[in-house]
Amino acid sequence: MAVTDGVPLFGLAVPTDVFGTHRPDIADPWYDLRICAPPGTRVGGAFVVDTPYTLADLATADTVIVPACHDPADPPCPELVDAVRAAHDAGARVAAICTGAFV
């Protein structure tokens, strides 16, 4: 999942619950969810994302989820746009939640 500053906490929590919970009753193997974010990324106005995966890691993903953005009037983070394009060019499915579609 692609995460940048300002992502609403709900936008991070829902895909994490859906794709990050092992669900052998639906499919096995299930998704290997990786939160990809620049260092120091803040979500929900208060939480700092602590992940070893950066946006560059999206290029090797099978599926990329782009959660809602903080303010759709702001241009998306160029690093995020480049990373999503690289993932798409490599054959990844790209899904967006709500205003994440603007990426």
Secondary structure as UniProt FT lines:
FT   TURN            5..6
FT   HELIX           9..20
FT   TURN            24..26
FT   TURN            39..40
FT   STRAND          42..43
FT   TURN            44..46
FT   STRAND          47..48
FT   HELIX           55..60
FT   STRAND          63..66
FT   TURN            72..73
FT   HELIX           78..89
FT   TURN            90..91
FT   STRAND          93..96
FT   HELIX           98..102
//
